[in-house]
Amino acid sequence: MKKFWKEDVDKKVHKIMKNIENLRKVLKVSFFLIIVTIGLIFTFPKELKPNEWKLYIVDSYLVTTVGLTIGGALIGIFFGMFLAFLKFLKTNFPIFDMIKEIIIDEYIDIMRGTPMILQLLILSVLIKLFDNYWIAMIALGLNSAAYVAEVVRSGIESIDKGQMEAARATGMPYKMAMNEIIMPQAIKNILPALVNEFITLFKETSVVGYISVVDITMNSNGLQAAYYSVGPILFTGIIYYVSVKIFSFLGRMLEVRLRRND
């Protein structure tokens, strides 16, 4: 009798918790929609002409802001993972391994320890082969790589060392053990931090105007000066907010999908 009573209570508690979670989701979405609706009502720049809308949405937002974010993220992920794996890779020359680790650590410290604006300005002076758009993408990617390298390193180190030792004991090469055993587990720990880094990179594109790359922030600043209105700046804030919400949602969906495949 007690067993059936306990099962009945557990089912009711589970149902209540599920209803609370559904209510939380509804309230969260409602709050988001209310903020965006109020923001659009009071900040929508009605004075913009069609050609200005094209420059604002297509050129400044999609091509520059989103384009730089995606390009910088790709550079950051590939180069950052390369640095992380290179740091973990051991050779038969301890002195070489030590020097390699020192160089990688110093690169990471320099990129994380100096402002993004300063890195942009330095690269724009040193590199004359490319347009400032590509220089901005390279700068964003190199900066992001330092953070990605640390994210990947911490994700790999979060996996029990006994798993690597067991794989190596069976005769599995180091590279195969990393690809087949360690990384599939580490990626679940790495993914949320990578999504956060992507969002951070998206917001950091707002500084590329310092090297005359017209992103959505710089464009809205020009529109504010042209129309003597704070509307374009506030509207840009709404666009950033909605964009970050979308990126966060997509990241959570990917994370849930990975966990379901366990």
Secondary structure, DSSP 8 states (H G I E B T S, - for coil): -HHHHHHHHHHHHHHHHHHHHHHHHHHHHHHHHHHHHHHHHHH--TT--HHHHIIIIIIIIIIIIIHHHHHHHHHHHHHHHHHHHHHH---S-HHHHHHHHHHHHHHHHHHHHS-HHHHHHHHHHH--SS-HHHHHHHHHHHHHHHHHHHHHHHHHHTS-HHHHHHHHHTT--HHHHIIIIIHHHHHHHHHHHHHHHHHHHHHHGGGGGGGT---HHHHHHHHHHHHT-SHHHHHHHHHHHHHHHHHHHHHHHHHHHHHHT-
